[in-house]
Amino acid sequence: MTSTSSPTNAEQATVEAALDALLERHDPTEESYEEFRGHQFDQGLAWVMSPEGHGGLGVRPQLQGLVDKRLREAGAPPMDPSTFFVALAGPTILTHGNEEQKKRFLRPMFTGEEKWCQLFSEPGAGSDFAGLGTKAVQDGDEWVVNGQKVWNTLAHIADWGMLVTRTDPNMPKHKGMTYFALDMHAPGVEVRPLRQITGEAEFNEVYMTDTRVPDSMRIGDRGEGWRAALTTFMNERAAIGGGGGGIPKRGSGPIAMLVDVWNKLPESEKTAVRRDQVMKLWVDSETLRLTNIRAGQNAGKGQPGPEGSAGKMIGSELNKKIFSLCIELQGMAGQIGFDYTYRRPGGLDITGASGSIGYAFLRARANSIEGGTSEIMRNILGEQVLGLPGEPRVDKAIPWKDVARN
């Protein structure tokens, strides 16, 4: 179902009936998170726009909001933050995977029984993703993978990784890549922590040494890794732009923390200039929230377009402004009171809004890097939305092996 028109009465009735059946038989407040999510998937209420049998009902994606609302009212817990990458891997496998892969991966991915991570960036290919060099060489029914990935969020708890490799160095860099599902527990896979400024190590670097990947784990055709990766990228930007857990309520999230800081200020410090600063950021936050709602309603088949880049870029920069002002309003008190001890988180807090002001200020620095830098987002918006001329790309048509690298 790819239409972005309003859902029909029949479609809404189908979703309502599925919800009634689910909640009559299963109580989200009594069943475990994984058990209830499994029943939700089986009822076609995981991703309603997906085909029946793959967690959906084949209806318009706008009706997912109805599902989320009903389940939230019934007491279902929010998505486990350790399963953030279901929003990336799920649409990629639905779009590019074969039937066996859909049956194998989608349900345990949605329930959280199997966790995923993303293996895209490399030390020499960050913003230029198509320049990646992790090599995969076919050996019969398997591929032998050697290389290094970096900035791999939650790779230390992942069971599977979304891996893009270089399979044909003689092709131009966008055409010689292949996408795989990598078993993170396979021999030759090593995950090393990267300690961040917050003290956490939610990011990692991953090394693959003669790691064997069955050809059955190839997502999409050989050499079509760029196309599959674009699906992952678009959903990643939409997820980050929307806060990683759906569209927040009015006045919630980072802006709520700023308002709380403002309310606690002595009246003598609530100057007109400061009030204007807070109010401007509140208006910007509400504008972004409404824009994300509209973008979500316009997305078809669970695959967002360039509008996800707008939400991602604006949200990233806005978070930094909000938490910078929080620190500024607190004065010297904003410089203390944060625990920098080393720790390995089991979940993902994209905005940092669930922690202290100090933590959020530091964590928000990553927002303008992860999921594509703000500079890359501006290029995407300029070229794909505004129709401006693209940047000169002199290496687009030459073989990857002939492209100059550091």
Order of alpha helices (4+ residues) and beta strands (2+ residues): alpha-alpha-alpha-alpha-alpha-beta-beta-beta-beta-beta-beta-beta-beta-alpha-alpha-alpha-alpha-alpha-alpha
